Amino acid sequence: MSRRLAFALLALAASACRTTDSTDGSPVVSIEGAVARPGPQPWDADTTALEAVLRASPIESTCDLSRVELVRRECDGSLAMTLDLRRALDSGDSTFNVLLHRGDVLRVPSR
């Protein structure tokens, strides 16, 4: 599957089956892995993958921002894609700095 097609599928995915919200009912995304503040992060329609990871304070000595996994859960299964957020930081290339959807999970791996 081409990256464009994968991104198109992610963008077209409906949010009706997502129920991942904070305890007070506000929508969130979750950040896991090599970050200082894992867990739910506030979400709004303008939240990008890089913004959410930076809010979770990536552990610079151990994290690998070039292999962040985005998991988007849908009614009919999950979609996963690897994002190179290091490129977005280093060169400003926003190809992989996608807008997040409510309930998305970002996994920041260790090196």
N, C-alpha and C positions, 0 to 999 in steps of 0.2 A: 504494500500500500504506500503510495507516495505521501510525502509530508503534507502537501497541500490538501490531499483528500482526507488525511487523518485530521488535520485542523478543521476542515469543513465539517466533518462528522462531529467533532467536538463542539463546534459552534452551533450546529443544528440540533444538538441533543436537547430534548425537552427536560424541563426541571420539575415536572409534576410529581415524580416519585421520590424526589429528594426530601428527606425529613431531617437532615442534619442541622440542628439549631442549638443555640446555647440554652442553658436552663431557663433563661428569662424569655425564650422564644425568638431572640434576634438571630438572623442568619449568620453562619460562620463557615470558614474553611478550616481544615486541620493541617498542621505542619508536624511532621515526624522526623526522627533521625538526628543528625549531627547539628542540632540547634540548642541554644541555651534555654529557650522558652518554648518547648514543644506543646502541642495541644491546639485547642480552638483559637482562632484568630477572627476578629470582626471581618465581615464581608459586606461589600456593596458592589453595585454593577460595574464600577470603575477599578476594582482591585485587580492588579496584575500579579502574576506568579512571583516576579522579583520583589515587588512591594511586600507581599505576604511573607516571603522567606526572610527578607531583611528585618521585618517586625519581630520575627521569631529569633533573631540574633544568631546567625550561623556561627558555628565554632570554627574560626578561620584555620586553626592548626590541624583540624581533622576533616572538615567537610569538603565535598567535591561538588561544586556548583555546576560543573559541566555535565553531570549525570542526574539531575533532579527528576524524579518520576512524578508525573501528574496522573492521578487516578480519578476518573469521573464516573460515578455510579449512576446508572439509568434503570428504568423499569425492566429493560430486557438484558441487563448485564452491565459490565463495566468496560470502559475504554481506558487504556493506559498509553502514555507517551513519555519519552525521555526528553527533557528540556535542557538546553545548554545555556544556563543563566550566567555562567562565567563570561561567555561571549558578550552578553548584554552589558555586564559590568565593565569589561575591558575595552570594548570597542563601540559600545552604544548600539550594536546590532540588536534590534528588537524582534527578530524573527521568532524566537522561542519565548519571548516575554508575553505570553498570552493572557487575555482577560480570564479571570477565574469565574466559575459558576458556584452558586450556593451549594455547599456540601462537598466540594472538591477536596481531595487529599493530596498534599505535596510531601514526598519523601526525599529528604536530603541525605544522600549516602555519605559514608566516611570514605576517605581515600584508601 
